[in-house]
């Protein structure tokens, strides 16, 4: 066990030393120094005790040396982790509930620490490690684990409070708690680009620059650092963010679509003779104001229905404003449409349209084309002869057959839907031949 504890200490210190060169962040080093307190009682080694039941009983159980009694050093290795070492000393006169003669206490520990938060004033952390502790020159290896918090007063100086449990590998050294309170100092900034400005203060840490510009360069010498200079290789004015303005129109040359002709900023430095918001170079009517959507020319209304062509869904046919420039389907048109539709003939018991219905289909197509934005439902109906299931299927297939015919002849499919009602919606009695004939029909109704 003794050899195991020594190996643990050596391994931890080896990890720490071999990682010291792995990090080049600003202020990677941290030195802490202050006082420590040793307390055996919370470990539960005495009758009637349990772990932590008198954790804060400093008066009766804590051994405190009233001077700087610990020093620690650690270095960041990235991602919130740091490795280090800590040495402490104390005088033991309270061994649990027993008074003892002043026993010397020394320890050296290797640490692996993880900072839970980053770049915060309150900086909590957890720590594990191992080391070697001597009491009156009798030593034993320990495995350690603890928690703590740094409270940073400035970027580099803060207060560290920490408590840790130290488990001994030898029976003659009791497990115990060690509490630490001290001052911590962070340091070790680097100057990667060698410009005399440390990385933590260098706005351009990898490019040599000037101290006046926080370490950033000014390649064109116009008094504006490159990181803030929109034209770092061409001298310009502060007003132009370091860029030149050849035509003096207030638009930097790099952003000016007409760099040698004064214009307006809204048009990327180009002129606009008619003031319509379209640059002359892009204006099809440079001397007549018009919208950009129409290349600077005024909109037209070909059908004179009060709806401009750009908004007119039927620019060649006069319509109404309410219907976006298209004509509206009136009751008379709807009646005429169904008068035609009800004369469509099908082969008996089938959905195929008879050839003699071609002319009426042409009439229907003509009406639908006059209302290009209107949508219609093609509805199939049957009489009550036969089963309801068969009639439903037949009505659906006939409605679909009419729709497909209309689509094939140029009517947009999205304007039409097909539905079958079977024998559900008769318009005459099914008790007479003439009534049944009327019920066997197709209707084409406007979808409102």
Secondary structure, DSSP 8 states (H G I E B T S, - for coil): -HHHHHHHHHHHHHHHHHHTTS---TT-EEEEEEEEEEE-GGG--STT--TTTTTT-HHHH-EE-SS--EEEEEEEEETTEEEEEEEEEEEEEEETTEEEEEEEEEEEEEEEEEESSSS-SEEEEEEEEEEEEEETTEEEEEEEEEEEEEEESSSSEEEEEEEEEEEESSTTS--EEEEEEEEEEEE----TT-SSS-GGG-TTTTS--BGGGTTB--TT-SSS-GGG-TTTTS--BTTTTTB--TT-SSS-GGG-TTTTS--BGGGTTB--TT-SSS-GGG-TTTTS---GGGTTS----TT-SSS-TTT-TTTTS---TTTTTS----HHHHHHHHHHHTT--B-TTS--B-GGGHHHHHHHHHHHHTSTT--EEEEEE--SSS-HHHHHHHHHHHHHHHHHHHHHTT--GGGEEEEE-TTSS-SS-SSSHHHHHHHSEEEEEE--
